[in-house]
Amino acid sequence: MLSEVEDKKDDSDTATRRQRARSIAIGLGLFFMVALFYAATIVHMGANVAKRAM
């Protein structure tokens, strides 16, 4: 009886750890994608951005 409760707790802990790891991976992927698009935009605009009249 007690082992069943421990097994459920272990399964729950494992699932929580996997979900957290997955969430962190998705967050990091999103961050790097945003950084890549930002860098690509800056490179695409080039140095002419600084030379424009304000």
N, C-alpha and C positions, 0 to 999 in steps of 0.2 A: 504494500500500500504506500509506504513512504517512498519507495524507489520510483513509483509512478509520478509522484509529485515532484521529485527531484528531476526526473526525466523531462517533465513538462517545463520546469524552470530552466533547465539546460537548453531545451529547444527554443524557448522564448528568448533567452540570452543570446543564443546563436543567431536567431532571426534579427534581433535588435542590432547586433554587431554588423551583420551583413547589410541591413538597411542603412545604418550609419555610414558604412564604407561606401555603399552605392551613392548615397546622397553627397558625400564629400567628393567622390569621383565626378559626379554630374556638375557640382559647383565649380570644381577646378576646370573641367572642360569648358563650361560656359565662360568662366573668367578668361581663359586663354583665347577663346574664340572672339570675345569682345576686344581683347588686347590686339589680336591679329587684325581685325577689321579697323580698329583705330589706327594702328601703324600703317596699314595699307592705304587708308584715307590720307594720312599725313604725307606718305611717300607720293601718292598720286597727285596731291595738290602741289607738292614740291616747294621750292624756295620762292616762288612767285607770290606766295601768301604774304610774306614779310614786306614785299616791295609795293604792295597796293596802297593807294591813297586812302587816308582815313578821314 
